[in-house]
């Protein structure tokens, strides 16, 4: 939070220490690349000499813009950066839900058009419909800014709405699952908050499972990146090859593209990236064509 370093860190440092604040803009799964090819090197400066030494060091790594500002600005930039991404995700997930209700609409066509508007929309990253964001950074910083909005008595707490959209959309997904399950067993494929990692912190799929269970549903959940289980043993245990089931894709792992879905099963895909055989009821959310 802005002011934390000046309030809590600086007072306990000795006079021989020089302080700067250098938050990273890295994502789980691409950490090394994000460090070596940073969008920005953000530096909250409390000591000019230390800042100059750090800037010379970074020149040996890349040619990224070295952005110097106050400690408080740097703290605020970091949490606003994460929450800006959450805003894009919340907006696109709302568009996805809108498309799911409108005939002849496809959220991917909408976002593809928006991604071409690079002057004002900025970039294609995070500009797609799916599930809410998770991990250790974005929800934390959304909550932090929502708290700050209350503390500062802002006229409108926009940050709080981002978190509410995330939770309300997940509840809508839960209701959609219940609507289509009939007498089938509910299975969520994926626990991680993003593909090809094993991190479940802030996972929207786990939030979905919790909401379904609060509604009285029995839910099974499995993720090969987390559970380290033999998929054939799990298939046999859950009878995935023997009895039609309902499957919800909770994380966009590539492995689900090779997954065998029993005929007459229901597959709900919020990412719209699977190709399943004709005798499976496939529901690509937000692709209502």
C-alpha positions as a Markdown table, in Angstrom:
| # | Residue | x | y | z |
|---|---|---|---|---|
| 1 | Unk | 0.0 | 0.0 | 0.0 |
| 2 | Unk | 1.2 | 3.5 | -0.7 |
| 3 | Unk | 3.2 | 4.8 | 2.3 |
| 4 | Unk | 4.1 | 1.4 | 3.7 |
| 5 | Unk | 7.8 | 1.7 | 3.1 |
| 6 | Unk | 8.1 | 5.2 | 4.5 |
| 7 | Unk | 6.0 | 4.3 | 7.5 |
| 8 | Unk | 7.2 | 0.8 | 8.4 |
| 9 | Unk | 10.5 | 0.1 | 6.6 |
| 10 | Unk | 12.5 | 3.4 | 6.7 |
| 11 | Unk | 12.3 | 3.9 | 10.5 |
| 12 | Unk | 14.0 | 0.6 | 11.2 |
| 13 | Unk | 16.9 | 1.0 | 8.8 |
| 14 | Unk | 20.4 | 2.0 | 9.9 |
| 15 | Unk | 22.1 | 5.0 | 8.5 |
| 16 | Unk | 24.5 | 2.9 | 6.5 |
| 17 | Unk | 21.7 | 1.4 | 4.4 |
| 18 | Unk | 20.4 | 3.1 | 1.2 |
| 19 | Unk | 16.8 | 2.4 | 0.2 |
| 20 | Unk | 15.1 | 2.1 | -3.1 |
| 21 | Unk | 11.9 | 0.2 | -4.0 |
| 22 | Unk | 11.9 | -1.9 | -7.2 |
| 23 | Unk | 8.7 | -3.9 | -7.6 |
| 24 | Unk | 8.8 | -6.4 | -10.5 |
| 25 | Unk | 6.1 | -6.9 | -13.2 |
| 26 | Unk | 6.3 | -10.6 | -13.6 |
| 27 | Unk | 3.7 | -13.4 | -14.0 |
| 28 | Unk | 3.8 | -16.9 | -12.8 |
| 29 | Unk | 4.9 | -19.2 | -15.6 |
| 30 | Unk | 6.9 | -16.5 | -17.4 |
| 31 | Unk | 8.9 | -15.0 | -14.6 |
| 32 | Unk | 12.4 | -15.2 | -16.1 |
| 33 | Unk | 11.3 | -13.8 | -19.5 |
| 34 | Unk | 9.3 | -11.0 | -17.8 |
| 35 | Unk | 12.4 | -10.1 | -15.8 |
| 36 | Unk | 14.8 | -10.1 | -18.7 |
| 37 | Unk | 12.3 | -8.3 | -21.0 |
| 38 | Unk | 10.5 | -6.0 | -18.7 |
| 39 | Unk | 7.8 | -3.6 | -19.8 |
| 40 | Unk | 9.2 | -1.1 | -17.4 |
| 41 | Unk | 11.8 | -1.0 | -14.6 |
| 42 | Unk | 10.0 | 0.8 | -11.8 |
| 43 | Unk | 12.1 | 2.5 | -9.2 |
| 44 | Unk | 10.9 | 4.2 | -6.1 |
| 45 | Unk | 13.8 | 6.5 | -5.2 |
| 46 | Unk | 14.8 | 7.4 | -1.7 |
| 47 | Unk | 18.5 | 7.8 | -2.4 |
| 48 | Unk | 19.8 | 9.1 | -5.7 |
| 49 | Unk | 23.2 | 7.4 | -5.4 |
| 50 | Unk | 21.6 | 4.0 | -4.9 |
| 51 | Unk | 19.3 | 4.6 | -7.8 |
| 52 | Unk | 22.1 | 5.5 | -10.2 |
| 53 | Unk | 24.0 | 2.3 | -9.2 |
| 54 | Unk | 20.8 | 0.2 | -9.8 |
| 55 | Unk | 20.2 | 1.9 | -13.2 |
| 56 | Unk | 23.7 | 1.0 | -14.3 |
| 57 | Unk | 23.2 | -2.6 | -13.2 |
| 58 | Unk | 19.9 | -2.9 | -15.2 |
| 59 | Unk | 21.7 | -1.6 | -18.4 |
| 60 | Unk | 23.6 | -4.8 | -18.3 |
| 61 | Unk | 20.4 | -6.8 | -18.6 |
| 62 | Unk | 18.1 | -4.9 | -21.0 |
| 63 | Unk | 17.3 | -1.5 | -22.6 |
| 64 | Unk | 14.0 | -1.2 | -20.8 |
| 65 | Unk | 12.8 | 2.2 | -19.7 |
| 66 | Unk | 14.1 | 2.9 | -16.1 |
| 67 | Unk | 11.3 | 4.9 | -14.5 |
| 68 | Unk | 12.2 | 6.8 | -11.4 |
| 69 | Unk | 9.6 | 8.2 | -9.1 |
| 70 | Unk | 8.8 | 8.6 | -5.4 |
| 71 | Unk | 8.5 | 5.6 | -3.1 |
| 72 | Unk | 4.8 | 6.2 | -2.7 |
| 73 | Unk | 4.2 | 6.5 | -6.5 |
| 74 | Unk | 6.0 | 3.3 | -7.1 |
| 75 | Unk | 3.9 | 1.5 | -4.5 |
| 76 | Unk | 0.7 | 2.8 | -6.0 |
| 77 | Unk | 1.8 | 2.1 | -9.6 |
| 78 | Unk | 2.4 | -1.6 | -8.7 |
| 79 | Unk | -1.1 | -2.2 | -7.3 |
| 80 | Unk | -2.8 | -0.1 | -9.9 |
| 81 | Unk | -1.0 | -2.1 | -12.7 |
| 82 | Unk | -2.4 | -5.4 | -11.3 |
| 83 | Unk | -5.8 | -4.0 | -10.8 |
| 84 | Unk | -5.9 | -2.5 | -14.3 |
| 85 | Unk | -5.3 | -6.0 | -15.6 |
| 86 | Unk | -8.2 | -7.2 | -13.4 |
| 87 | Unk | -10.4 | -4.5 | -14.9 |
| 88 | Unk | -9.7 | -5.8 | -18.4 |
| 89 | Unk | -10.5 | -9.3 | -17.3 |
| 90 | Unk | -13.7 | -8.3 | -15.5 |
| 91 | Unk | -14.8 | -6.3 | -18.5 |
| 92 | Unk | -14.2 | -9.1 | -21.0 |
| 93 | Unk | -15.8 | -11.7 | -18.8 |
| 94 | Unk | -18.9 | -9.5 | -18.7 |
| 95 | Unk | -18.8 | -9.3 | -22.5 |
| 96 | Unk | -18.5 | -13.1 | -22.6 |
| 97 | Unk | -21.6 | -13.4 | -20.4 |
| 98 | Unk | -23.4 | -10.9 | -22.6 |
| 99 | Unk | -22.6 | -12.9 | -25.7 |
| 100 | Unk | -23.8 | -16.1 | -24.1 |
| 101 | Unk | -27.3 | -14.6 | -24.0 |
| 102 | Unk | -27.4 | -12.8 | -27.4 |
| 103 | Unk | -28.0 | -14.7 | -30.7 |
| 104 | Unk | -25.3 | -14.6 | -33.4 |
| 105 | Unk | -22.6 | -13.2 | -31.1 |
| 106 | Unk | -19.2 | -14.5 | -30.3 |
| 107 | Unk | -17.0 | -13.0 | -27.6 |
| 108 | Unk | -13.8 | -14.0 | -29.4 |
| 109 | Unk | -14.9 | -12.0 | -32.5 |
| 110 | Unk | -15.7 | -9.0 | -30.3 |
| 111 | Unk | -12.3 | -9.2 | -28.5 |
| 112 | Unk | -10.4 | -9.7 | -31.7 |
| 113 | Unk | -11.9 | -6.5 | -33.1 |
| 114 | Unk | -11.0 | -4.6 | -29.9 |
| 115 | Unk | -7.5 | -6.0 | -29.9 |
| 116 | Unk | -6.9 | -4.3 | -33.3 |
| 117 | Unk | -7.7 | -0.9 | -31.6 |
| 118 | Unk | -4.1 | -0.7 | -30.2 |
| 119 | Unk | -4.2 | 3.1 | -29.9 |
| 120 | Unk | -6.9 | 3.2 | -27.1 |
| 121 | Unk | -7.5 | -0.3 | -26.0 |
| 122 | Unk | -3.7 | -0.8 | -25.5 |
| 123 | Unk | -3.0 | -4.4 | -26.2 |
| 124 | Unk | -4.5 | -7.9 | -26.7 |
| 125 | Unk | -3.2 | -9.3 | -23.5 |
| 126 | Unk | -6.0 | -10.2 | -21.0 |
| 127 | Unk | -8.5 | -9.1 | -23.6 |
| 128 | Unk | -10.5 | -12.3 | -23.8 |
| 129 | Unk | -13.5 | -13.9 | -22.0 |
| 130 | Unk | -12.9 | -16.7 | -19.6 |
| 131 | Unk | -12.8 | -17.0 | -15.8 |
| 132 | Unk | -11.8 | -14.5 | -13.2 |
| 133 | Unk | -8.1 | -13.8 | -12.5 |
| 134 | Unk | -6.4 | -15.3 | -9.5 |
| 135 | Unk | -3.0 | -15.9 | -8.1 |
| 136 | Unk | -1.3 | -14.1 | -5.3 |
| 137 | Unk | -1.1 | -10.6 | -6.8 |
| 138 | Unk | -4.3 | -9.4 | -8.6 |
| 139 | Unk | -7.0 | -10.3 | -6.0 |
| 140 | Unk | -4.7 | -9.0 | -3.2 |
| 141 | Unk | -4.1 | -5.6 | -4.9 |
| 142 | Unk | -7.8 | -5.3 | -5.8 |
| 143 | Unk | -8.7 | -5.7 | -2.2 |
| 144 | Unk | -6.0 | -3.3 | -1.2 |
| 145 | Unk | -7.2 | -0.6 | -3.5 |
| 146 | Unk | -10.8 | -1.2 | -2.4 |
| 147 | Unk | -9.7 | -0.7 | 1.2 |
| 148 | Unk | -7.8 | 2.5 | 0.2 |
| 149 | Unk | -11.0 | 3.8 | -1.6 |
| 150 | Unk | -13.0 | 3.4 | 1.6 |
| 151 | Unk | -10.2 | 5.0 | 3.7 |
| 152 | Unk | -10.0 | 8.0 | 1.4 |
| 153 | Unk | -13.8 | 8.2 | 1.2 |
| 154 | Unk | -13.8 | 8.2 | -2.6 |
| 155 | Unk | -17.1 | 9.1 | -4.3 |
| 156 | Unk | -17.3 | 5.6 | -5.9 |
| 157 | Unk | -15.4 | 2.4 | -5.0 |
| 158 | Unk | -14.7 | 1.1 | -8.5 |
| 159 | Unk | -12.1 | -1.3 | -7.2 |
| 160 | Unk | -14.7 | -3.1 | -5.1 |
| 161 | Unk | -16.8 | -3.7 | -8.2 |
| 162 | Unk | -14.0 | -5.6 | -9.9 |
| 163 | Unk | -14.0 | -8.2 | -7.1 |
| 164 | Unk | -17.8 | -8.3 | -7.0 |
| 165 | Unk | -17.9 | -9.0 | -10.8 |
| 166 | Unk | -15.4 | -11.8 | -10.3 |
| 167 | Unk | -17.5 | -13.5 | -7.6 |
| 168 | Unk | -20.8 | -12.8 | -9.3 |
| 169 | Unk | -19.6 | -14.2 | -12.6 |
| 170 | Unk | -18.4 | -17.3 | -10.9 |
| 171 | Unk | -21.8 | -17.8 | -9.2 |
| 172 | Unk | -23.4 | -17.3 | -12.7 |
| 173 | Unk | -21.1 | -20.1 | -14.0 |
| 174 | Unk | -22.2 | -22.3 | -11.0 |
| 175 | Unk | -25.9 | -21.7 | -11.9 |
| 176 | Unk | -25.1 | -22.5 | -15.6 |
| 177 | Unk | -23.5 | -25.9 | -14.5 |
| 178 | Unk | -26.5 | -26.7 | -12.4 |
| 179 | Unk | -28.9 | -25.8 | -15.3 |
| 180 | Unk | -27.1 | -28.3 | -17.6 |
| 181 | Unk | -26.2 | -31.1 | -15.2 |
| 182 | Unk | -29.4 | -33.1 | -15.2 |
| 183 | Unk | -28.6 | -36.3 | -13.4 |
| 184 | Unk | -24.9 | -36.1 | -14.2 |
| 185 | Unk | -22.0 | -35.9 | -11.8 |
| 186 | Unk | -20.2 | -32.5 | -11.8 |
| 187 | Unk | -16.4 | -32.6 | -12.5 |
| 188 | Unk | -14.2 | -29.5 | -12.6 |
| 189 | Unk | -11.0 | -30.1 | -14.7 |
| 190 | Unk | -8.3 | -27.9 | -13.4 |
| 191 | Unk | -7.5 | -26.3 | -10.0 |
| 192 | Unk | -4.7 | -23.8 | -11.0 |
| 193 | Unk | -5.3 | -20.1 | -11.3 |
| 194 | Unk | -3.5 | -20.1 | -14.7 |
| 195 | Unk | -2.5 | -22.8 | -17.3 |
| 196 | Unk | 0.7 | -24.8 | -17.0 |
| 197 | Unk | 1.5 | -23.9 | -13.4 |
| 198 | Unk | 0.7 | -25.7 | -10.2 |
| 199 | Unk | -0.3 | -22.6 | -8.2 |
| 200 | Unk | -3.8 | -22.7 | -6.8 |
| 201 | Unk | -3.7 | -19.4 | -4.8 |
| 202 | Unk | -6.8 | -17.3 | -5.6 |
| 203 | Unk | -8.0 | -20.0 | -8.1 |
| 204 | Unk | -11.3 | -19.1 | -9.7 |
| 205 | Unk | -12.0 | -22.8 | -10.3 |
| 206 | Unk | -11.7 | -23.5 | -6.6 |
| 207 | Unk | -14.0 | -20.5 | -5.9 |
| 208 | Unk | -16.5 | -22.1 | -8.4 |
| 209 | Unk | -16.3 | -25.5 | -6.5 |
| 210 | Unk | -16.9 | -23.8 | -3.2 |
| 211 | Unk | -20.0 | -21.9 | -4.6 |
| 212 | Unk | -21.4 | -25.1 | -6.1 |
| 213 | Unk | -21.0 | -26.9 | -2.8 |
| 214 | Unk | -22.7 | -24.1 | -1.0 |
| 215 | Unk | -25.6 | -24.6 | -3.3 |
| 216 | Unk | -25.7 | -28.3 | -2.3 |
| 217 | Unk | -23.9 | -29.9 | -5.2 |
| 218 | Unk | -21.4 | -32.7 | -5.1 |
| 219 | Unk | -18.3 | -31.7 | -7.1 |
| 220 | Unk | -15.2 | -33.6 | -8.1 |
| 221 | Unk | -12.1 | -31.8 | -9.1 |
| 222 | Unk | -8.8 | -32.9 | -10.6 |
| 223 | Unk | -5.7 | -31.2 | -12.0 |
| 224 | Unk | -2.7 | -33.1 | -13.3 |
| 225 | Unk | -0.4 | -30.2 | -12.4 |
| 226 | Unk | -1.5 | -30.3 | -8.7 |
| 227 | Unk | -2.7 | -33.8 | -7.9 |
| 228 | Unk | 0.2 | -35.7 | -9.5 |
| 229 | Unk | -2.2 | -38.6 | -10.2 |
| 230 | Unk | -2.2 | -41.1 | -13.0 |
| 231 | Unk | -5.1 | -39.9 | -15.3 |
| 232 | Unk | -6.0 | -43.5 | -16.2 |
| 233 | Unk | -6.5 | -44.4 | -12.5 |
| 234 | Unk | -8.5 | -41.2 | -12.0 |
| 235 | Unk | -10.7 | -42.0 | -15.0 |
| 236 | Unk | -11.3 | -45.5 | -13.7 |
| 237 | Unk | -12.1 | -44.3 | -10.2 |
| 238 | Unk | -14.5 | -41.6 | -11.4 |
| 239 | Unk | -15.9 | -43.8 | -14.2 |
| 240 | Unk | -15.2 | -41.0 | -16.7 |
| 241 | Unk | -15.0 | -43.7 | -19.5 |
| 242 | Unk | -18.2 | -45.5 | -18.4 |
| 243 | Unk | -20.9 | -43.0 | -17.4 |
| 244 | Unk | -21.8 | -39.7 | -19.0 |
| 245 | Unk | -20.7 | -36.8 | -16.8 |
| 246 | Unk | -20.7 | -33.0 | -16.7 |
| 247 | Unk | -17.2 | -31.5 | -17.2 |
| 248 | Unk | -16.4 | -27.9 | -16.6 |
| 249 | Unk | -13.0 | -26.7 | -17.8 |
| 250 | Unk | -11.6 | -24.8 | -14.8 |
| 251 | Unk | -8.2 | -24.1 | -16.1 |
| 252 | Unk | -7.0 | -23.8 | -19.7 |
| 253 | Unk | -4.4 | -26.6 | -19.6 |
| 254 | Unk | -3.4 | -28.0 | -23.0 |
| 255 | Unk | -3.9 | -31.6 | -21.7 |
| 256 | Unk | -7.7 | -31.2 | -21.9 |
| 257 | Unk | -7.4 | -31.1 | -25.7 |
| 258 | Unk | -6.4 | -34.8 | -25.6 |
| 259 | Unk | -9.0 | -35.7 | -23.0 |
| 260 | Unk | -11.6 | -38.3 | -23.9 |
| 261 | Unk | -15.2 | -37.2 | -23.0 |
| 262 | Unk | -17.7 | -40.1 | -22.7 |
| 263 | Unk | -20.6 | -39.9 | -25.3 |
| 264 | Unk | -23.7 | -38.0 | -24.0 |
| 265 | Unk | -21.5 | -36.1 | -21.5 |
| 266 | Unk | -21.8 | -32.3 | -21.1 |
| 267 | Unk | -18.7 | -30.2 | -21.5 |
| 268 | Unk | -18.8 | -26.5 | -20.5 |
| 269 | Unk | -15.8 | -24.6 | -21.7 |
| 270 | Unk | -15.4 | -20.9 | -20.7 |
| 271 | Unk | -12.3 | -20.6 | -22.8 |
| 272 | Unk | -13.8 | -22.0 | -26.1 |
| 273 | Unk | -10.7 | -23.8 | -27.1 |
| 274 | Unk | -11.7 | -27.5 | -27.2 |
| 275 | Unk | -12.8 | -29.6 | -30.1 |
| 276 | Unk | -15.0 | -32.5 | -29.0 |
| 277 | Unk | -16.8 | -35.2 | -30.9 |
| 278 | Unk | -20.4 | -34.7 | -32.0 |
| 279 | Unk | -22.1 | -36.9 | -29.5 |
| 280 | Unk | -20.9 | -34.7 | -26.6 |
| 281 | Unk | -23.0 | -31.7 | -25.6 |
| 282 | Unk | -20.4 | -28.9 | -25.9 |
| 283 | Unk | -21.1 | -25.5 | -24.5 |
| 284 | Unk | -18.5 | -22.9 | -25.4 |
| 285 | Unk | -19.5 | -20.0 | -23.1 |
| 286 | Unk | -19.9 | -16.7 | -25.0 |
| 287 | Unk | -20.0 | -18.2 | -28.4 |
| 288 | Unk | -23.7 | -18.0 | -29.2 |
| 289 | Unk | -23.8 | -18.6 | -33.0 |
